[in-house]
Amino acid sequence: MNGTIAQAIALTCHGNASLAGRPPSAPFSSNSTTQFCDAITFVTLKEGVLRRKPKEVLVASTPDEWFDYLAQSGA
C-alpha cells in the first residue's frame, strides 16, 4: 500500500476514535506510518492582505494536537 494512503487511513482512524471519546492507547507518533516522517504538521490558510498570497498558519505541530484542535472546534 502507498505510504501516503496508509498514513491518511491511520489519521482518519485515530481521529475518529479520538473524536468519539475513545482516544487511542498510544500517541499517533508511535504509528508505523510515521516511521519515515520528520514531522507531521497541520496548517490553515489565512487570506493575504492586499491580494497577497495566502499565508500558512500553524494549527497543530503533531497529529495528537490536531485531534485536540478538532475536538475543541466542534468537529
N, C-alpha and C positions, 0 to 999 in steps of 0.2 A: 504494500500500500504506500502511496505517496506520503512523505513525512508531513507536508503541509496539511493534507486532508486529515491524516491521523491526529494532528495537533488540534485542528478545528473541531473534530469529533470529541476529543478529550476535553477541550474547553467547554463545549456545549454540555457534555455530561456532568462535568464538575459544577458548572454554572447552574444548571437545572437543579442539581441536588442541593447546592448552597441556597438558592432562592426558595426552595421548597422547605427550608429549615432542617435539612439533613446534610450538614457540611461534611465533606469527605474527611476520613480519619488522618490523612496526610496532606501537607501543602501541595499545591499544584506543581511546584518546582521539583518535587520528587517523581513526577510522572515521567515515564520513559520517553515521551515525545519531546521532552525539553533537554535531553542529554547533549545535543549538539548546538544549543542556543546560548548565546552570550547574554541575551536579555530579551524579555517579552514585555513590551510597554503598550499602553493604551492612550490614545490621544483623541481629541476632538478638534474640529477646525473652527477658528474664530474669524469672522469676516475682517478683512483688512480695511484700513481707513483710506479713504480717497482712492478707491478702486485698486488698492494694492493686493497682492497675492494673499490668500487666506493664511493665517498663522496656526501652527500646531500648538495646542495647549495640552500639557500632560494631565491625564485624568488619573492614571494609576501606573505605578512602576513595576507591579507584579500582577499576575492573574488573581491572586487572592485579594489584593487591594481592589481590583476591578470588580470582583464579585460583591465586595462590601459596598462599593460605589453604586452598583446596580441596585442592590437591596435598599440603600438609602434614597435612591432616586425613584423608588416605587415600581421597579421592574417586576 
